[in-house]
Amino acid sequence: MRDSIDFKTMNIPKLFRKLLIPTVLGMIFNAIFIITDGIFVGKGIGSDALAAVNITAPLFLINTGVALMFGIGASVVASVHLSQGKAKVARINVTQAIIVSSVLLLIYAIGIVSNVERVAVWLGSSERLLPLAVEYMYWFVPFLVFSALLCSGMFFVRLDGAPNYAMVCNIIPAIINIVLDYVFIFILKWGMFGAALATSLGYIVGAVMILAYLFHPERILHVCRVKLSKKSLYLTIRNVGYMCRLGFSSFLCETAIATMMFVGNYVFIRYLGEDGVAAYSIACYFFPIVFMVYNAIAQSAQPILSYNYGAKCTARVRETFRLALTTAILCGAGVFLLTWIFSHQIVGMFLDSSYPAYNIAVKGLPLFASGFVFFGINIVSIGYFQSLERDCPAMIITLLRGFALILLCFWILPIIWGSWGIWLAVPMSELLTFLFVLVIYWLENRRN
């Protein structure tokens, strides 16, 4: 399953391609996973169902944020250890990350299921959407831990030199979800229960594939036995704390998307009602997909950056970052143009033109996409700082783009430009963050 990869000596563009192509393909299938779910829910159940799924989306994003925090944090630490010939320490780091993250997310799921109606209302559900949101959550939330295992496990599989297997771990769950979505929603007429169950079963299969790889003792990175002595528990807490510190910006990136959805749902329902939320839900399906592409770029660069940072190969670090940044800019420009040209077709995949939400989404989606280039630069920059164990600038950038600026833009822009301002809130926050990132790079170059 392992590929011929050498992080220290292989030509950087070739090495980046060997990681990027399977990672992007895997993310594309993961995007198909998400899009298909939205299409089947919108076409097979209705506009309100699509809005209800969007109401519950922050729960999934927080779960993914925890997975990314442990996945990236452990991967950076393990990369540095591997570059220094400490394979056993790297295995321990990976094992600690898997165990602790799984325990935390099981507690998270139990807490939500125990208070499901209250959580749905807190997330912004109206009385009309509440039964649909609750039904979806009952059959989706208990299986979130499998989604997290799939997400974090792919970092370790790629670092072990098997990016193609990591890609397959994305493709197979996507295919399962597509088939089961069609069967459960259109043939068996199981509604929200069927949509949630199809997604959950896909994640379970993907998580089992990841665990099957990591439990194989012949892998360089595999799960190992963790000691339970007092000293070992102390070291586990210390190691997990450092991993979480390095990966916390990734957690914040996901919770930032959750914040965007959460605040956006409130703003849209205030200005445009349930139809506005349904229109916004299409953008919210779209945004994580673009985020996945940028994440794929950052994740492909991460092991190269971290390994060569640990090996003190500075020139290879700089070359990798420039390549990742150029790729993100080109992807952002391409996705923006496609969204602008094909907005009718994109919205039409989710909703029939008879729904009032259709016209709202067609007008708003191109505005929403106008910040994708800046978004890409910001995400790759965050990944760059994380990979070099510089959690402080990564965290500042994330807090700015995901919380401070987006809340400010959602508050001010609708007052100035009405409904247009709601759609432009996210692009404006990304643009302002990009300007701050330029300041950071300028200060760094001046200091160096």
C-alpha positions, 0 to 999 in steps of 0.5 A, a space after each residue: 500500500 505504501 508509495 515510493 516517497 522520500 520527504 527529504 531528497 525527492 524533487 519538491 514539485 514531484 513530491 508535492 504532486 504525489 501527495 496532492 493528486 490523491 489527496 485532492 481526488 479523495 477530497 473531491 469524492 468527499 465533496 461528492 459525498 456532501 453534495 449528493 447528500 444535499 441534492 437527495 435531501 433537497 430533491 427527495 425531501 424538500 426545501 425545509 429538509 435542506 434548511 434543517 440539515 444546514 441547521 445541524 451542520 455546525 455540530 458536524 463541523 465542530 466534530 471535524 474540527 476536533 479530528 483535524 486538531 488531533 490529526 494535524 497536531 499529531 502529524 506535525 509532531 510525528 513528522 518531526 520525530 520521523 525526520 530525526 529517526 524516532 519512529 517509536 515516538 511517532 507511533 506513540 503520538 499517533 496512538 495517543 491522538 486516536 484514543 484521546 480524540 475518540 473518547 472526547 467525541 463520544 462524550 460530545 455525541 452523548 451530550 448532544 443526543 441527551 438534549 437533542 431538541 434543546 440543541 436544535 433550538 439553540 442552533 437556530 431551528 424554527 418550530 417548522 424545521 425542528 422535527 426534521 432537524 431532530 430526526 436527522 440528529 438522532 441518526 447522525 450524531 451518535 456516529 460522529 466518532 467514525 467521521 473523526 477517525 476517518 478524517 484524522 486517520 488520513 493524515 497518519 496514512 499519508 505520512 506513512 507514505 500511502 496517499 493513494 490508500 488514503 484517497 481510497 478511504 475517501 472514495 469508498 465511503 462516498 460511493 456507499 453514501 451515494 448509493 444508500 442515499 438514493 435507496 433510502 430516500 427515493 426507493 424506501 422513502 425513509 426521509 431524514 432518517 434515511 439521509 442520516 443513516 446513509 451518511 453514517 454508514 459511509 463514515 463507518 466503512 471509511 473509519 474501519 478502513 483507516 483502522 485496518 491500516 493503522 493496526 497493521 504492525 508492519 507499517 512504520 506508523 501503526 497503533 501501539 500499546 499505551 502504558 497506563 502507569 502514572 508517568 505514562 499518563 502524565 506524558 500522554 497529557 503533555 503530548 496531547 496538549 502540545 498536539 492540540 496547541 499545534 492543531 488548534 487553528 484547524 479546530 478553529 477553522 472548522 468552528 469558524 465555518 460552524 460560526 459562519 453557518 450559525 450566525 448566517 442562519 440567524 441573519 438570513 432567517 431575520 431578513 429573508 425567512 426560511 427561504 433565505 436559510 434554504 438558499 444560504 444552505 446551498 452556499 454552506 454546502 458549497 463552502 466546505 467543499 472549497 475548504 476541502 480543496 484548500 485543505 487538501 493543498 495544505 495537507 499535501 504540503 504539511 508532511 513535506 514542510 514538517 519533515 524538512 523543517 525537522 531536518 533543517 532543510 530551509 530551502 525545501 520548506 520555502 519551495 514547498 510553501 510557494 508551490 502550495 500558495 500558487 496552487 491555492 490561488 489558481 484553484 480559487 480563481 478557477 472555482 470563482 469563475 465556474 461559480 459565477 458562470 454556472 450559478 443557475 446550474 449549481 443551485 438547480 442541483 439542489 432545488 427546483 426553480 419553483 422554490 422561492 429559495 432558488 432565485 435568492 441563491 442564484 443571485 447570492 452565490 456568485 457574491 459569496 464566491 468572490 472571496 475564494 482566492 483570499 480564502 485559499 491564501 489564508 488557509 494555506 498560510 495557516 497550514 504553513 505556520 502549523 507545519 513549522 510548529 508556529 501555532 501563534 500566528 496560525 491561531 491569530 489568522 484563524 481567530 480573525 477570519 473565522 470569528 472577529 471579522 466575520 461577526 463584524 461583517 455579518 453585523 455591519 454589511 446587511 445594514 449598509 447593503 441589505 440582503 447583498 451585504 449578507 452574501 458579501 459578509 464572508 468574502 469581506 472577512 476573508 479579504 480583510 484577513 488576507 491583508 493582515 496575512 500580508 502584514 505578517 509576511 512583510 514583518 517576517 521578511 523585514 526581520 529576516 
